[in-house]
Amino acid sequence: MCNFFTGKNMISFSKKKCLPLQAAVAFVYGLIFLQVSVLADPLPENPKEIPWHISALSVTFDNIRDLYIAEKEVVITGGKTRLEADYVEFSNKTKDAFAEGNVILISGEDSISCDAMNINLETEIGTIHKGTIFIQKDNFYIHGEDIRKTGEFTYSLEKGSITSCSGESPDWKISGRKVKVTVEGYGTARDAVLWAKEIPAAYTPFLMFPVKTKRQTGFLMPRASSSIRKGYQYEQPFFIAISESSDATVYADYMSERGTKTGVEYRYILDNKSKGTVFFDYLEDSKIDDGTAGTEDYRFSSTPQRTNTDRYWLRMKHNQALPNGFSAKLDLDVVSDADYLQEFQDGFSGYTLTKEYLETEYGRSLDEYDRTIRKNRLNINKSWSTYILNMDALWYDNITARRQNIDDTTLQTLPAIQFDAFRQQLGASQFYYTLDSEHRSFYRQDTTAILVNGQRTDIYPRVYLPMRLNKIFYFEPSLGARETLWYTDDFTSSDGDSDSLRTRHMADFGAEISTKIFRVFNTENSFAEKIKHEMIPKLQYSYIPEVDQTDLPVFDTLDRINEQSLITWSLTNYFIARKTILTPQEKEIRTYRDFAYAKLSQSYDIKKEKENQKEPFSDILLNGILDLNEFVSMNTDFSWSPYDNDYQIFNLGGLLKDKRKDALALEYRFNRDTPLESLYSEIDIALTKKITAYYAFEKNLKDERTVQTQTGFIFTKECWTLDFAVTETSNDLSVGFLFTLHGLGELGTGSKKTLVSGQSSRYQRIQ
């Protein structure tokens, strides 16, 4: 006999007809359910209104106990709950169920497997014998002999263990007594023992651990380390889930040699286009550089002597939608002293992680950590299809001038207004035009006889006439006219003229001719079916007449535009791969990808040739990018002097990877004028499927000085990861490790490599 019922309705069949009738009835019920789900309201959320369904190879009804007794392949379903077992006694009146034999209870994404279970399917309260609770989100297992399910998401065990490892002999587990677990909350255990396989490794009389898959207020895993400059260091973050649209993290960073640095990170979302993040750190430093013996460990040779103990760093990014299509962006970066960002690059609120987060979330970065003049900006803008308006207030904070109390002659722009027109057709004519225009107000806190304050307005329209020659060549002459006005109160030119208003009128001429040559190669291999190679040779001419500008003030490079008569040739190459892919719906789609680019160029200065100046030819420039696939990429740019027969600039970067996850990264930088020559390299070697060793170094080749080296390894298993690293810089030496118990969190200091890539795993940021 098998039975089907919904609520109080029961349908019974003989065992012989059970299986085919089960299929037929299931098909009819499926059609009915499909129609109801389309036409009617969703299933009721009230547990008391949820209909329960049972199927089995044998179902009987006990009139005395008012129970359905199901045997063999029993399945009971209701809402998001599903109970499977070999034997089930079920009361449709009270929703109490007793199940035994290969019992599985699935509730949402989580499940319980056990030998036997007494449970109320409506309240999900009951007892579980020899069971395992599996929380899918974090791959989390809770084992116990006798488990009490005290609610939909709460459990208690007299004795039990927790782990994120599968199998009967997990790599790690934490056992304890009086274990209590709340999903989306915390778990607690008394007399907890951490086991490594069968070996007890650590004991604590009380343990609290997170069992969370969503943002919730609570402590995050700490960070501990030891270094020469800071001594023993312990950093404890505390996450606060303020609302669905805002959260914060508070940091306490104890350093035995320096004091306690406190900080806060506040994140908020106002609407789909408005959001912001504010960071602030403060440290009352117990160490300064007073110039005496023993304080050399607390200074940097590239910065002035640091005598302040009050140290802080404020940084902020904010995006704001404004009425009528306008938007605003605010960037703040104010630091107490020039040493701060060099000293606190690592850590939860350090420079490295802050910069990475802001670049990812806002697409705007921070100035480099060693810059002593830091940019603060308020921008208001609006874009149209062919125009753009930008209004800026720029303030450059000169840390050295502020801290040393010396004259601050840093040029500020308060405000700047730019209105530009993209290239567009001029009416119905064959001409095209662009427009660059701006008004800037320049301000210096301290001025001199040469460095003054003032305003400048610059208007620069340009007209183009594109045309085809013999249907082969593209030819485009252009003409530009520039009008610039300055207004200054305290500027006197070299001839003694002190007029407040000054003007400059300039015109320039340009032309270019180019063509395109291409060929398609039939490769028919796994990389591409066809490869298209495009070559664009181009010849350009630019002419700017000589204009006397000696009586004009100087704020930036726009105030001095030199005479020019320049011919430039270039050869640009594009390599495009075409490949047909098959979608899961078995549709063929052609894809195109630019996998290589190279541009070679050089200029010839006619003005220098006329004046019999040496070296009228410029350096030969090359810029190239190669991105074959996910395993091979490279980029380079260099300039080659035809007179010195040597490089003036040479930059090269590349990345090689394989399917084993071995990787080699290389970056070389050379500039003869700076002078700069540095090398950065990192190699990852997958020793086994579980162990990866890595070595990274950065070296200043000019003075043979090693900037930083880092050596370590990562050992990864199903349910835990160990990352160990030794990092050495010219100012410090640190040893760190990051031990991650998957599902519980991270313990240790972490290497820089792991901390950078794993920032978002410490807590879920607001989305």
BELKA-V188126 format. One record per residue. RES is the residue in three letters. BURIAL is 1 if it has 24 or more other ideal C-beta (glycine too) atoms within 12 Angstrom, else 0. Layout:
((RES	BURIAL) (RES	BURIAL))
This chain:
((MET	1) (CYS	1) (ASN	1) (PHE	1) (PHE	1) (THR	0) (GLY	0) (LYS	0) (ASN	0) (MET	0) (ILE	1) (SER	0) (PHE	1) (SER	0) (LYS	0) (LYS	0) (LYS	0) (CYS	1) (LEU	0) (PRO	0) (LEU	0) (GLN	1) (ALA	0) (ALA	0) (VAL	1) (ALA	0) (PHE	0) (VAL	0) (TYR	1) (GLY	0) (LEU	0) (ILE	0) (PHE	0) (LEU	0) (GLN	0) (VAL	0) (SER	0) (VAL	0) (LEU	0) (ALA	0) (ASP	0) (PRO	0) (LEU	0) (PRO	0) (GLU	0) (ASN	0) (PRO	0) (LYS	0) (GLU	0) (ILE	1) (PRO	1) (TRP	1) (HIS	1) (ILE	1) (SER	1) (ALA	1) (LEU	1) (SER	1) (VAL	1) (THR	1) (PHE	0) (ASP	0) (ASN	0) (ILE	0) (ARG	0) (ASP	0) (LEU	0) (TYR	1) (ILE	1) (ALA	1) (GLU	1) (LYS	0) (GLU	0) (VAL	1) (VAL	1) (ILE	1) (THR	1) (GLY	1) (GLY	1) (LYS	0) (THR	1) (ARG	1) (LEU	1) (GLU	1) (ALA	1) (ASP	0) (TYR	1) (VAL	1) (GLU	1) (PHE	1) (SER	1) (ASN	1) (LYS	0) (THR	0) (LYS	1) (ASP	1) (ALA	1) (PHE	1) (ALA	1) (GLU	1) (GLY	0) (ASN	0) (VAL	1) (ILE	1) (LEU	1) (ILE	1) (SER	1) (GLY	0) (GLU	0) (ASP	1) (SER	1) (ILE	1) (SER	1) (CYS	1) (ASP	1) (ALA	1) (MET	1) (ASN	1) (ILE	1) (ASN	1) (LEU	1) (GLU	1) (THR	0) (GLU	1) (ILE	1) (GLY	1) (THR	1) (ILE	1) (HIS	1) (LYS	0) (GLY	1) (THR	1) (ILE	1) (PHE	1) (ILE	1) (GLN	0) (LYS	0) (ASP	1) (ASN	1) (PHE	1) (TYR	1) (ILE	1) (HIS	1) (GLY	1) (GLU	0) (ASP	1) (ILE	1) (ARG	1) (LYS	1) (THR	0) (GLY	0) (GLU	1) (PHE	1) (THR	1) (TYR	1) (SER	1) (LEU	1) (GLU	0) (LYS	0) (GLY	1) (SER	1) (ILE	1) (THR	1) (SER	1) (CYS	1) (SER	0) (GLY	0) (GLU	0) (SER	0) (PRO	1) (ASP	1) (TRP	1) (LYS	1) (ILE	1) (SER	1) (GLY	1) (ARG	1) (LYS	0) (VAL	1) (LYS	1) (VAL	1) (THR	1) (VAL	1) (GLU	1) (GLY	0) (TYR	1) (GLY	1) (THR	1) (ALA	1) (ARG	1) (ASP	0) (ALA	1) (VAL	1) (LEU	1) (TRP	1) (ALA	0) (LYS	0) (GLU	0) (ILE	0) (PRO	0) (ALA	0) (ALA	0) (TYR	0) (THR	0) (PRO	0) (PHE	0) (LEU	1) (MET	1) (PHE	1) (PRO	1) (VAL	1) (LYS	1) (THR	0) (LYS	0) (ARG	1) (GLN	0) (THR	0) (GLY	1) (PHE	1) (LEU	1) (MET	1) (PRO	1) (ARG	1) (ALA	1) (SER	1) (SER	0) (SER	1) (ILE	1) (ARG	1) (LYS	1) (GLY	0) (TYR	0) (GLN	1) (TYR	1) (GLU	1) (GLN	1) (PRO	1) (PHE	1) (PHE	1) (ILE	1) (ALA	1) (ILE	0) (SER	0) (GLU	0) (SER	0) (SER	0) (ASP	1) (ALA	1) (THR	1) (VAL	1) (TYR	1) (ALA	1) (ASP	1) (TYR	1) (MET	1) (SER	0) (GLU	0) (ARG	1) (GLY	0) (THR	1) (LYS	1) (THR	1) (GLY	1) (VAL	1) (GLU	1) (TYR	1) (ARG	1) (TYR	1) (ILE	1) (LEU	0) (ASP	0) (ASN	0) (LYS	0) (SER	0) (LYS	1) (GLY	1) (THR	1) (VAL	1) (PHE	1) (PHE	1) (ASP	1) (TYR	1) (LEU	1) (GLU	0) (ASP	1) (SER	0) (LYS	1) (ILE	1) (ASP	1) (ASP	0) (GLY	0) (THR	0) (ALA	0) (GLY	0) (THR	0) (GLU	0) (ASP	1) (TYR	1) (ARG	1) (PHE	1) (SER	0) (SER	0) (THR	1) (PRO	0) (GLN	0) (ARG	1) (THR	1) (ASN	1) (THR	0) (ASP	0) (ARG	1) (TYR	1) (TRP	1) (LEU	1) (ARG	1) (MET	1) (LYS	1) (HIS	1) (ASN	1) (GLN	1) (ALA	0) (LEU	0) (PRO	0) (ASN	0) (GLY	0) (PHE	0) (SER	1) (ALA	1) (LYS	1) (LEU	1) (ASP	1) (LEU	1) (ASP	1) (VAL	1) (VAL	1) (SER	1) (ASP	1) (ALA	1) (ASP	1) (TYR	1) (LEU	1) (GLN	1) (GLU	1) (PHE	1) (GLN	1) (ASP	1) (GLY	1) (PHE	1) (SER	1) (GLY	1) (TYR	1) (THR	1) (LEU	1) (THR	1) (LYS	1) (GLU	0) (TYR	1) (LEU	1) (GLU	0) (THR	0) (GLU	1) (TYR	1) (GLY	0) (ARG	1) (SER	1) (LEU	1) (ASP	1) (GLU	0) (TYR	1) (ASP	1) (ARG	1) (THR	1) (ILE	1) (ARG	1) (LYS	1) (ASN	1) (ARG	1) (LEU	1) (ASN	1) (ILE	1) (ASN	1) (LYS	0) (SER	0) (TRP	0) (SER	0) (THR	0) (TYR	0) (ILE	1) (LEU	1) (ASN	1) (MET	1) (ASP	1) (ALA	1) (LEU	1) (TRP	1) (TYR	1) (ASP	1) (ASN	1) (ILE	1) (THR	1) (ALA	0) (ARG	1) (ARG	1) (GLN	0) (ASN	0) (ILE	0) (ASP	0) (ASP	1) (THR	1) (THR	1) (LEU	1) (GLN	1) (THR	1) (LEU	1) (PRO	0) (ALA	1) (ILE	1) (GLN	1) (PHE	1) (ASP	1) (ALA	1) (PHE	0) (ARG	0) (GLN	0) (GLN	0) (LEU	0) (GLY	0) (ALA	0) (SER	0) (GLN	0) (PHE	0) (TYR	1) (TYR	1) (THR	1) (LEU	1) (ASP	1) (SER	1) (GLU	1) (HIS	1) (ARG	1) (SER	1) (PHE	1) (TYR	1) (ARG	1) (GLN	0) (ASP	0) (THR	1) (THR	0) (ALA	0) (ILE	0) (LEU	1) (VAL	1) (ASN	1) (GLY	1) (GLN	1) (ARG	1) (THR	1) (ASP	1) (ILE	1) (TYR	1) (PRO	1) (ARG	1) (VAL	1) (TYR	1) (LEU	0) (PRO	1) (MET	0) (ARG	0) (LEU	0) (ASN	0) (LYS	0) (ILE	0) (PHE	0) (TYR	1) (PHE	1) (GLU	1) (PRO	1) (SER	1) (LEU	1) (GLY	1) (ALA	1) (ARG	1) (GLU	0) (THR	1) (LEU	1) (TRP	1) (TYR	1) (THR	1) (ASP	0) (ASP	0) (PHE	1) (THR	0) (SER	0) (SER	0) (ASP	0) (GLY	0) (ASP	0) (SER	0) (ASP	0) (SER	0) (LEU	0) (ARG	1) (THR	0) (ARG	1) (HIS	0) (MET	1) (ALA	0) (ASP	1) (PHE	1) (GLY	1) (ALA	1) (GLU	1) (ILE	1) (SER	1) (THR	0) (LYS	0) (ILE	0) (PHE	0) (ARG	0) (VAL	0) (PHE	0) (ASN	0) (THR	0) (GLU	0) (ASN	0) (SER	0) (PHE	0) (ALA	1) (GLU	0) (LYS	1) (ILE	1) (LYS	1) (HIS	1) (GLU	1) (MET	0) (ILE	1) (PRO	1) (LYS	1) (LEU	1) (GLN	1) (TYR	1) (SER	1) (TYR	1) (ILE	1) (PRO	0) (GLU	0) (VAL	0) (ASP	0) (GLN	1) (THR	0) (ASP	0) (LEU	1) (PRO	1) (VAL	1) (PHE	1) (ASP	0) (THR	0) (LEU	1) (ASP	1) (ARG	0) (ILE	1) (ASN	0) (GLU	0) (GLN	1) (SER	1) (LEU	1) (ILE	1) (THR	1) (TRP	1) (SER	1) (LEU	1) (THR	1) (ASN	1) (TYR	1) (PHE	1) (ILE	1) (ALA	1) (ARG	1) (LYS	0) (THR	0) (ILE	0) (LEU	0) (THR	0) (PRO	0) (GLN	0) (GLU	0) (LYS	0) (GLU	0) (ILE	0) (ARG	0) (THR	0) (TYR	0) (ARG	1) (ASP	0) (PHE	1) (ALA	1) (TYR	1) (ALA	1) (LYS	1) (LEU	1) (SER	1) (GLN	1) (SER	1) (TYR	1) (ASP	1) (ILE	0) (LYS	0) (LYS	0) (GLU	0) (LYS	0) (GLU	0) (ASN	0) (GLN	0) (LYS	0) (GLU	0) (PRO	0) (PHE	1) (SER	0) (ASP	1) (ILE	1) (LEU	1) (LEU	1) (ASN	1) (GLY	1) (ILE	1) (LEU	1) (ASP	0) (LEU	0) (ASN	0) (GLU	0) (PHE	0) (VAL	0) (SER	0) (MET	1) (ASN	1) (THR	1) (ASP	1) (PHE	1) (SER	1) (TRP	1) (SER	0) (PRO	0) (TYR	0) (ASP	0) (ASN	0) (ASP	0) (TYR	1) (GLN	1) (ILE	1) (PHE	1) (ASN	1) (LEU	1) (GLY	1) (GLY	1) (LEU	1) (LEU	1) (LYS	0) (ASP	0) (LYS	0) (ARG	0) (LYS	0) (ASP	0) (ALA	1) (LEU	1) (ALA	1) (LEU	1) (GLU	1) (TYR	1) (ARG	1) (PHE	1) (ASN	0) (ARG	0) (ASP	0) (THR	0) (PRO	0) (LEU	0) (GLU	0) (SER	1) (LEU	1) (TYR	1) (SER	1) (GLU	1) (ILE	0) (ASP	1) (ILE	0) (ALA	0) (LEU	0) (THR	0) (LYS	0) (LYS	0) (ILE	0) (THR	1) (ALA	1) (TYR	1) (TYR	1) (ALA	1) (PHE	1) (GLU	1) (LYS	0) (ASN	0) (LEU	0) (LYS	0) (ASP	0) (GLU	0) (ARG	0) (THR	0) (VAL	1) (GLN	1) (THR	1) (GLN	1) (THR	1) (GLY	1) (PHE	1) (ILE	1) (PHE	1) (THR	1) (LYS	1) (GLU	0) (CYS	1) (TRP	1) (THR	1) (LEU	1) (ASP	1) (PHE	1) (ALA	1) (VAL	1) (THR	1) (GLU	1) (THR	1) (SER	0) (ASN	1) (ASP	1) (LEU	0) (SER	1) (VAL	1) (GLY	1) (PHE	1) (LEU	1) (PHE	1) (THR	1) (LEU	1) (HIS	1) (GLY	1) (LEU	1) (GLY	1) (GLU	1) (LEU	1) (GLY	1) (THR	1) (GLY	1) (SER	1) (LYS	1) (LYS	1) (THR	1) (LEU	1) (VAL	1) (SER	0) (GLY	1) (GLN	1) (SER	0) (SER	0) (ARG	1) (TYR	1) (GLN	0) (ARG	1) (ILE	1) (GLN	0))
